Amino acid sequence: MNATLVLPELDANSFWHDDSGFQGIYDVEHFIKTLKYDVRIVESIPETRKNGKVKKIKAKQIRPPRDAPISWYTTEALKTMKEHGAIYLTPFSHRLAEEIDYPEYQRLRCRVNYHALRFKPHIVELSQSIVNKLRSQGHFMTIHLRFEMDMLAFAGCFDIFSPEEQKILKKYRQENFAEKRLVYDERRAIGKCPLTPEEVGLILRAMGFDNSTRIYLAAGELFGGERFMKPFRSMFPRLENHSTVDTTGELGKNTMGLLGSAVDYMVCLLSDIFMPTYDGPSNFANNLLGHRLYYGFRTTIRPDRKALAPIFIDREKGHTAGFDEAVRRAMLKTNFGGPHKRISPESFYTNSWPECFCKKSAVNPADKCPPLDVVEILNSQMESEGISDFEASGSNLTSAVDK
């Protein structure tokens, strides 16, 4: 297309109520520098001069088809861009097919996700202080507990809630998602509902984790409140989140915004074990799974909700004998973060193996195989850029969204 990219906008106001934007979360200079061999990037649409007058180009807004092939961009999008001078692609989630027959384009995706996108230095430093505090007490697990209103409304899983809570969920679904007939029992039976906190606890117990396990929860406001957390907390009392371990107090001002999510992402990336409880349309969990795999096949626990659903349903009917063994059998069939061939419907962003793993000489320096120590990567890079004096140690955080 021979086009210049304007810095992306983050659609964060509708859910996060945060207007900090791309520039407020990511290191823009690093983003532009890392991708300079691939695409020209500017921070805003440039002005043009014609007949002595300065004119700002107005971008034509177009909606890309979901999972569009590359040919759509080189024909329809390019045609519109030539007509108007600039195009504004929105929405842009899942707007390029994941399986494409251009290896360098797939590698470019990894270069963007795992090299170019890096959080701003103050976010990196805050995350480092949290991980250092967690590491000072030993190993820890992170859990992305996806039991928030938006996900429950999306999944159509209402029946376990009170009539008043169901009204709230149904209203949210009507306002934000396409109309669709959803039957709770049917959804639950095939694993389409997010795991409840109690179910997450029961899985971990069956796998041999006990009440001494230290867990960092990456979650927003859990829908239904403490009554859903109480069973989980009774099984695993050593719980932390970014607010309880933030020594600076900065997160207290912005716990629900993008800052809290950025810190959660980095802590999850560097934890000993990461467990997503709902990795369907969740970009957070999918990207983390791919990121951890890219940097050394780090251990993950991915519950197979479809296999686990009948086991939990039987337990609710009073059939508790053999429950733990049934859970273990279901979980042993899942992948724990090792290399494996991607098979549909697994996402490229969850598993970029083998395209993004070193099979041939790298043309671009950014394509070189990363070292296994994620911490070493960010430390050395940021030191070379004169951003900060991070000590190189196993407890040092920051490799997050960086090289």
C-alpha positions as CSV (number, residue, x, y, z in Angstrom):
1,M,0.0,0.0,0.0
2,N,3.0,2.3,0.5
3,A,1.1,4.0,3.3
4,T,2.2,5.9,6.4
5,L,0.8,4.7,9.7
6,V,-0.7,7.2,12.1
7,L,-0.3,6.1,15.7
8,P,-3.3,3.9,16.7
9,E,-6.1,5.1,18.9
10,L,-7.2,2.9,21.9
11,D,-10.9,2.3,22.3
12,A,-10.8,2.6,26.0
13,N,-13.4,5.2,26.9
14,S,-16.5,2.9,26.6
15,F,-15.3,0.3,29.1
16,W,-12.2,1.6,30.9
17,H,-13.3,5.2,31.1
18,D,-9.7,6.2,30.4
19,D,-8.6,8.7,27.9
20,S,-4.8,8.3,28.4
21,G,-4.6,6.8,24.9
22,F,-1.8,5.0,23.1
23,Q,0.7,7.7,24.0
24,G,-0.2,7.5,27.7
25,I,0.5,3.8,28.0
26,Y,3.1,2.8,25.4
27,D,6.6,4.1,24.7
28,V,5.9,5.9,21.4
29,E,9.6,6.6,20.5
30,H,10.5,3.0,21.0
31,F,7.5,1.9,18.9
32,I,8.4,4.1,16.0
33,K,12.1,3.2,16.2
34,T,11.6,-0.5,16.3
35,L,9.3,-0.6,13.2
36,K,11.3,1.9,11.1
37,Y,12.4,-0.8,8.7
38,D,8.8,-1.9,8.2
39,V,6.6,1.2,8.0
40,R,6.8,4.9,8.4
41,I,4.9,6.1,11.5
42,V,3.8,9.6,12.4
43,E,2.0,10.8,15.6
44,S,-0.8,12.6,13.7
45,I,-2.0,13.2,10.2
46,P,0.3,15.8,8.6
47,E,-1.0,19.0,7.1
48,T,-0.6,19.8,3.4
49,R,0.1,23.0,1.6
50,K,-1.8,24.0,-1.6
51,N,-1.7,27.4,-3.2
52,G,-0.1,28.8,-0.1
53,K,-2.9,27.5,2.2
54,V,-2.4,24.9,5.0
55,K,-4.9,22.2,4.9
56,K,-5.4,19.2,7.2
57,I,-6.3,15.9,5.5
58,K,-9.6,14.5,6.8
59,A,-9.4,10.7,7.0
60,K,-12.2,8.7,5.5
61,Q,-13.6,6.3,8.0
62,I,-14.2,2.7,6.8
63,R,-15.0,-0.5,8.6
64,P,-12.8,-3.4,7.6
65,P,-14.5,-6.8,7.3
66,R,-13.8,-9.2,10.2
67,D,-10.8,-11.5,9.4
68,A,-10.3,-9.7,6.1
69,P,-7.7,-11.1,3.6
70,I,-4.7,-9.0,2.7
71,S,-6.3,-8.5,-0.8
72,W,-9.0,-6.4,0.8
73,Y,-6.4,-3.9,2.0
74,T,-4.5,-3.8,-1.2
75,T,-7.7,-3.3,-3.2
76,E,-10.7,-1.7,-1.4
77,A,-8.7,0.1,1.4
78,L,-6.0,1.3,-1.0
79,K,-8.6,2.6,-3.5
80,T,-10.4,4.6,-0.7
81,M,-7.1,5.9,0.6
82,K,-6.1,7.2,-2.9
83,E,-9.4,8.9,-3.2
84,H,-9.4,10.7,0.1
85,G,-5.7,10.9,1.0
86,A,-6.1,9.1,4.3
87,I,-8.3,6.4,5.8
88,Y,-9.4,5.7,9.4
89,L,-9.9,2.0,10.0
90,T,-12.3,1.3,12.8
91,P,-13.0,-1.0,14.5
92,F,-9.8,-2.9,14.1
93,S,-10.0,-5.9,16.4
94,H,-9.7,-9.1,14.4
95,R,-9.8,-7.2,11.1
96,L,-7.0,-9.2,9.4
97,A,-7.1,-12.9,8.8
98,E,-4.9,-14.8,11.3
99,E,-3.8,-17.5,8.8
100,I,-2.0,-15.8,5.9
101,D,0.5,-17.3,3.5
102,Y,3.1,-14.5,4.0
103,P,5.7,-15.6,6.6
104,E,7.2,-12.2,6.9
105,Y,3.8,-10.6,7.7
106,Q,3.3,-13.2,10.4
107,R,6.8,-12.3,11.8
108,L,5.9,-8.7,11.6
109,R,2.9,-9.3,13.9
110,C,5.3,-10.8,16.4
111,R,7.7,-7.9,16.0
112,V,5.0,-5.5,16.8
113,N,3.5,-7.5,19.8
114,Y,6.7,-8.7,21.4
115,H,9.3,-6.1,20.4
116,A,7.7,-2.7,19.4
117,L,4.9,-2.5,22.0
118,R,6.5,-1.5,25.3
119,F,4.9,0.2,28.2
120,K,6.1,3.6,29.2
121,P,9.1,3.7,31.7
122,H,7.0,4.7,34.7
123,I,4.7,1.7,34.1
124,V,7.6,-0.6,33.8
125,E,9.2,0.8,37.0
126,L,5.9,0.4,38.9
127,S,5.5,-3.1,37.7
128,Q,9.0,-4.0,38.6
129,S,8.4,-2.8,42.2
130,I,5.4,-5.1,42.4
131,V,7.1,-8.2,41.0
132,N,10.1,-7.6,43.3
133,K,7.9,-7.5,46.3
134,L,6.1,-10.7,45.2
135,R,9.4,-12.4,44.4
136,S,10.8,-11.6,47.8
137,Q,8.5,-14.2,49.3
138,G,9.1,-16.9,46.7
139,H,7.3,-18.2,43.7
140,F,3.8,-17.0,42.7
141,M,1.0,-17.8,40.3
142,T,-1.1,-15.2,38.4
143,I,-4.7,-15.8,37.5
144,H,-6.6,-13.7,35.0
145,L,-10.0,-14.1,36.7
146,R,-12.5,-13.1,33.9
147,F,-15.7,-12.8,35.9
148,E,-16.6,-9.2,35.1
149,M,-19.9,-7.8,33.8
150,D,-18.9,-7.4,30.2
151,M,-17.7,-11.0,29.8
152,L,-20.6,-12.5,31.6
153,A,-23.0,-10.4,29.4
154,F,-21.2,-11.4,26.3
155,A,-21.3,-15.1,27.2
156,G,-25.0,-14.9,28.1
157,C,-24.4,-16.7,31.4
158,F,-27.1,-15.2,33.7
159,D,-28.8,-17.9,35.7
160,I,-26.4,-18.1,38.6
161,F,-27.2,-14.5,39.5
162,S,-30.0,-12.8,41.4
163,P,-33.0,-11.4,39.4
164,E,-31.7,-7.9,39.9
165,E,-28.2,-8.8,38.7
166,Q,-29.7,-10.6,35.7
167,K,-31.5,-7.4,34.7
168,I,-28.2,-5.6,34.8
169,L,-26.4,-8.2,32.6
170,K,-29.2,-8.4,30.1
171,K,-29.4,-4.6,29.8
172,Y,-25.6,-4.5,29.2
173,R,-25.8,-7.2,26.6
174,Q,-28.7,-5.4,24.7
175,E,-26.7,-2.2,24.7
176,N,-23.3,-3.7,23.6
177,F,-23.8,-6.9,21.7
178,A,-25.8,-8.3,18.8
179,E,-29.1,-9.9,19.6
180,K,-28.9,-13.6,19.9
181,R,-30.9,-16.4,21.6
182,L,-28.7,-17.8,24.4
183,V,-29.8,-20.6,26.7
184,Y,-27.8,-20.8,29.9
185,D,-28.0,-24.6,30.4
186,E,-26.9,-25.2,26.8
187,R,-24.0,-22.6,27.1
188,R,-22.9,-24.1,30.3
189,A,-22.9,-27.7,29.1
190,I,-20.5,-26.9,26.2
191,G,-18.1,-24.7,28.3
192,K,-19.2,-21.3,26.9
193,C,-19.5,-19.8,30.4
194,P,-16.6,-18.2,32.2
195,L,-15.4,-20.3,35.1
196,T,-16.6,-19.0,38.5
197,P,-14.0,-18.2,41.2
198,E,-15.0,-21.3,43.1
199,E,-14.6,-23.5,40.0
200,V,-11.1,-22.1,39.5
201,G,-10.2,-22.9,43.1
202,L,-11.5,-26.5,42.7
203,I,-9.4,-27.0,39.6
204,L,-6.3,-25.8,41.4
205,R,-7.1,-28.0,44.4
206,A,-7.6,-31.1,42.2
207,M,-4.2,-30.4,40.6
208,G,-2.4,-30.4,43.9
209,F,-2.2,-26.7,44.8
210,D,-2.8,-26.1,48.5
211,N,-3.6,-23.1,50.7
212,S,0.0,-22.0,50.9
213,T,0.0,-21.2,47.2
214,R,0.6,-17.5,46.6
215,I,-1.8,-16.0,43.9
216,Y,-1.8,-12.7,42.2
217,L,-5.3,-11.9,40.8
218,A,-5.5,-9.9,37.6
219,A,-9.1,-8.9,37.4
220,G,-11.4,-5.9,37.3
221,E,-14.5,-5.6,39.4
222,L,-15.9,-9.1,39.9
223,F,-19.6,-9.2,39.1
224,G,-21.6,-10.5,42.1
225,G,-19.1,-9.3,44.6
226,E,-17.7,-11.1,47.6
227,R,-20.2,-14.0,47.7
228,F,-18.5,-15.4,44.6
229,M,-15.0,-14.8,45.9
230,K,-15.6,-16.2,49.3
231,P,-15.3,-19.9,48.4
232,F,-12.1,-19.2,46.4
233,R,-10.6,-17.1,49.2
234,S,-11.3,-19.9,51.7
235,M,-9.3,-22.3,49.6
236,F,-6.5,-19.9,48.7
237,P,-6.2,-17.2,51.3
238,R,-2.8,-15.9,50.1
239,L,-4.2,-13.5,47.5
240,E,-2.8,-10.3,46.1
241,N,-3.6,-7.8,43.4
242,H,-1.9,-4.7,42.0
243,S,-3.5,-2.5,44.7
244,T,-2.4,-4.6,47.6
245,V,1.2,-4.8,46.5
246,D,1.6,-1.3,45.0
247,T,4.1,0.4,47.3
248,T,3.8,3.8,45.5
249,G,0.1,4.3,45.9
250,E,-0.1,5.3,42.2
251,L,-2.6,2.5,41.3
252,G,-5.0,3.7,44.0
253,K,-5.7,6.7,41.8
254,N,-6.3,4.6,38.6
255,T,-7.2,1.0,39.5
256,M,-9.9,0.6,36.9
257,G,-8.0,2.3,34.0
258,L,-5.4,1.2,31.5
259,L,-2.6,1.6,34.0
260,G,-3.9,-1.1,36.2
261,S,-4.3,-3.4,33.2
262,A,-0.8,-2.7,31.9
263,V,0.7,-3.5,35.3
264,D,-1.4,-6.7,35.5
265,Y,-0.2,-7.7,32.1
266,M,3.5,-7.4,33.0
267,V,3.1,-9.2,36.3
268,C,1.3,-12.1,34.5
269,L,4.0,-12.2,31.9
270,L,6.7,-12.7,34.4
271,S,5.0,-15.0,36.9
272,D,6.0,-18.6,37.5
273,I,2.6,-19.8,36.3
274,F,-0.1,-18.0,34.5
275,M,-3.7,-19.2,34.4
276,P,-6.4,-17.6,32.2
277,T,-9.9,-18.5,33.2
278,Y,-11.6,-17.4,29.9
279,D,-9.3,-17.2,26.9
280,G,-12.1,-16.9,24.2
281,P,-12.4,-13.4,22.8
282,S,-10.1,-12.0,25.5
283,N,-7.2,-10.1,23.9
284,F,-5.5,-9.8,27.3
285,A,-5.3,-13.6,27.9
286,N,-4.6,-14.5,24.3
287,N,-1.7,-12.1,24.0
288,L,-0.3,-13.2,27.3
289,L,-0.4,-16.8,26.3
290,G,1.5,-16.0,23.1
291,H,3.9,-13.7,24.8
292,R,4.9,-16.2,27.5
293,L,5.3,-18.9,24.8
294,Y,7.5,-16.6,22.7
295,Y,9.8,-15.9,25.6
296,G,10.8,-19.4,26.6
297,F,7.6,-21.5,26.7
298,R,6.7,-20.3,30.2
299,T,4.3,-22.5,32.2
300,T,0.6,-21.8,31.7
301,I,-2.5,-23.6,32.9
302,R,-5.3,-23.5,30.4
303,P,-8.6,-25.0,31.7
304,D,-10.5,-26.9,29.0
305,R,-13.9,-25.5,29.9
306,K,-15.7,-27.8,27.5
307,A,-14.2,-30.9,29.0
308,L,-14.6,-29.6,32.6
309,A,-18.3,-28.5,32.2
310,P,-19.9,-32.0,32.6
311,I,-17.6,-32.7,35.6
312,F,-18.8,-29.5,37.4
313,I,-22.4,-30.2,36.5
314,D,-22.2,-33.7,37.9
315,R,-20.7,-32.3,41.1
316,E,-23.5,-29.8,41.5
317,K,-25.9,-32.7,41.3
318,G,-24.2,-34.3,44.3
319,H,-21.9,-36.7,42.4
320,T,-18.7,-35.7,44.1
321,A,-16.9,-39.1,44.1
322,G,-14.0,-39.1,41.7
323,F,-14.3,-35.4,41.1
324,D,-10.6,-34.6,41.6
325,E,-9.5,-37.4,39.4
326,A,-11.9,-36.4,36.6
327,V,-10.5,-32.8,36.7
328,R,-6.9,-34.1,36.6
329,R,-7.7,-36.3,33.6
330,A,-9.3,-33.3,31.7
331,M,-6.4,-31.0,32.6
332,L,-3.7,-33.5,31.6
333,K,-5.0,-33.3,28.0
334,T,-4.3,-29.5,27.8
335,N,-1.0,-27.9,26.9
336,F,1.0,-26.3,29.7
337,G,3.0,-23.8,27.6
338,G,5.3,-26.0,25.5
339,P,5.8,-25.8,21.8
340,H,3.0,-27.3,19.7
341,K,1.5,-26.9,16.3
342,R,-1.3,-24.4,16.0
343,I,-4.5,-26.1,15.0
344,S,-7.7,-24.2,14.3
345,P,-9.5,-22.6,16.2
346,E,-6.4,-21.7,18.2
347,S,-5.4,-18.1,17.6
348,F,-2.1,-17.0,16.1
349,Y,-1.8,-14.5,18.9
350,T,-2.0,-17.3,21.4
351,N,0.5,-19.5,19.6
352,S,2.8,-18.1,16.9
353,W,4.8,-21.3,16.7
354,P,6.5,-22.0,14.3
355,E,6.3,-18.8,12.2
356,C,7.8,-16.5,14.8
357,F,10.5,-18.9,16.0
358,C,14.0,-19.0,14.6
359,K,14.1,-21.2,11.6
360,K,16.2,-19.0,9.3
361,S,18.6,-16.1,9.4
362,A,17.1,-12.8,10.4
363,V,17.2,-10.0,7.8
364,N,16.0,-7.5,10.4
365,P,18.0,-7.3,13.7
366,A,14.7,-7.3,15.5
367,D,14.0,-10.8,14.2
368,K,16.9,-12.4,16.0
369,C,16.0,-15.1,18.5
370,P,15.3,-13.6,21.9
371,P,17.2,-14.9,24.9
372,L,15.2,-17.0,27.3
373,D,15.5,-14.6,30.1
374,V,12.8,-12.0,29.5
375,V,14.1,-9.8,32.3
376,E,17.5,-9.5,30.7
377,I,15.9,-8.2,27.5
378,L,14.2,-5.1,28.9
379,N,17.0,-4.3,31.3
380,S,19.7,-4.3,28.7
381,Q,17.5,-2.4,26.2
382,M,16.4,0.3,28.6
383,E,19.9,0.8,30.0
384,S,21.2,1.3,26.4
385,E,18.6,3.9,25.9
386,G,19.5,5.6,29.2
387,I,16.0,5.3,30.6
388,S,16.7,3.7,34.0
389,D,19.2,1.9,36.1
390,F,17.6,-1.5,36.6
391,E,19.6,-4.1,38.4
392,A,20.0,-7.3,36.4
393,S,18.6,-9.9,38.8
394,G,16.2,-12.8,38.6
395,S,13.7,-10.8,40.6
396,N,13.9,-7.9,38.2
397,L,10.7,-7.4,36.3
398,T,10.3,-5.5,33.3
399,S,10.5,-7.4,30.2
400,A,7.0,-7.1,29.5
401,V,5.9,-5.7,26.3
402,D,9.2,-5.1,24.8
403,K,11.8,-6.8,22.9
